[in-house]
Amino acid sequence: METAESVAKAFDLSGRVAVVTGGGSGLGRSAAEMLAGQGAAVLIADLDETSASLAAEAISSIGGTALGVGADVARRADHEAIRDAAIEMGGRLDVWVNSAGISVESKVLDIEEADLDALLSVNLKGALFGCQVAGRHMVDAGSGSIINLSSSSVLVASPNVAAYSMTKAGVIQLTRIMALEVGKRGVRVNAIAPGFVPTKITSRFWTRDDGSVDEDMKSMVLEQIEKFAPLRRVGEPSDIGYAVLYLASDASSYVTGQTLAPNGGVAMQ
């Protein structure tokens, strides 16, 4: 029989070490906060080293354990440095969240090669490098959980995001194949395909050229998205953070190769 104690233990990450790329803001930061809140020591990596450090400081200020570092996920060597820093921090590596990503809008007929290359480098190669670096260590250790951030844009066709969606679709297939290859070694690999969440990436819809926020446009965009969601709301970073926590914890010990889609019901599988 399950008890409050056994349920709490299933989600407890005390003594474990986690890495979150793109953890300086948005979904990555929420994931880092969730993991730290359940006891994990978290290495936060972000292209913006300042944001990574601030996120780590915020966690540390309330009693958690976190370290922020600068990293470019498009470079394999940076992943290796992240792994080494995480192991040095906690002596092990249990969870790796590939959250870093970028987006570029363009119709299919107008996709620029430079934009496609950037998306492939960050969104797809970045996830692959993270999977490789974390996976090798976890296979040797005989356990671990890798969590890749995809997008609900791969579940429903939307205009102007073909290049972005292509890379995020690749992340899901990478997840499935890796799960097959490393499952027998005790390593789980899953993906999360978030719905619309107001973050730095999605703020482009209501940000003026001078960087200021157009509040009227923001309200209009969010209202339209809410209308089409069965739950009648947009997502919050914590909605995705809780999904990360589930997949990182022993509560999901029988789950691998899957894609969770917290999106308010906009896209159903």
Rosetta blueprint (number, residue, H / E / L):
1 M L
2 E L
3 T L
4 A H
5 E H
6 S H
7 V H
8 A H
9 K H
10 A H
11 F H
12 D L
13 L L
14 S L
15 G L
16 R L
17 V E
18 A E
19 V E
20 V E
21 T E
22 G L
23 G L
24 G L
25 S L
26 G H
27 L H
28 G H
29 R H
30 S H
31 A H
32 A H
33 E H
34 M H
35 L H
36 A H
37 G H
38 Q L
39 G L
40 A L
41 A E
42 V E
43 L E
44 I E
45 A E
46 D E
47 L L
48 D L
49 E H
50 T H
51 S H
52 A H
53 S H
54 L H
55 A H
56 A H
57 E H
58 A H
59 I H
60 S H
61 S H
62 I L
63 G L
64 G L
65 T E
66 A E
67 L E
68 G E
69 V E
70 G E
71 A L
72 D L
73 V L
74 A L
75 R L
76 R H
77 A H
78 D H
79 H H
80 E H
81 A H
82 I H
83 R H
84 D H
85 A H
86 A H
87 I H
88 E H
89 M H
90 G H
91 G L
92 R L
93 L L
94 D L
95 V E
96 W E
97 V E
98 N E
99 S L
100 A L
101 G L
102 I L
103 S L
104 V L
105 E L
106 S E
107 K L
108 V H
109 L H
110 D H
111 I L
112 E L
113 E H
114 A H
115 D H
116 L H
117 D H
118 A H
119 L H
120 L H
121 S H
122 V H
123 N H
124 L H
125 K H
126 G H
127 A H
128 L H
129 F H
130 G H
131 C H
132 Q H
133 V H
134 A H
135 G H
136 R H
137 H H
138 M H
139 V H
140 D H
141 A H
142 G L
143 S L
144 G E
145 S E
146 I E
147 I E
148 N E
149 L E
150 S L
151 S L
152 S H
153 S H
154 V H
155 L L
156 V L
157 A L
158 S L
159 P L
160 N L
161 V E
162 A H
163 A H
164 Y H
165 S H
166 M H
167 T H
168 K H
169 A H
170 G H
171 V H
172 I H
173 Q H
174 L H
175 T H
176 R H
177 I H
178 M H
179 A H
180 L H
181 E H
182 V H
183 G H
184 K H
185 R H
186 G L
187 V E
188 R E
189 V E
190 N E
191 A E
192 I E
193 A L
194 P L
195 G L
196 F L
197 V L
198 P L
199 T L
200 K L
201 I L
202 T H
203 S H
204 R H
205 F H
206 W L
207 T E
208 R L
209 D L
210 D L
211 G L
212 S L
213 V E
214 D L
215 E H
216 D H
217 M H
218 K H
219 S H
220 M H
221 V H
222 L H
223 E H
224 Q H
225 I H
226 E H
227 K H
228 F H
229 A L
230 P L
231 L L
232 R L
233 R L
234 V L
235 G L
236 E L
237 P H
238 S H
239 D H
240 I H
241 G H
242 Y H
243 A H
244 V H
245 L H
246 Y H
247 L H
248 A H
249 S L
250 D H
251 A H
252 S H
253 S L
254 Y L
255 V L
256 T L
257 G L
258 Q L
259 T E
260 L E
261 A L
262 P L
263 N L
264 G L
265 G L
266 V L
267 A L
268 M L
269 Q L
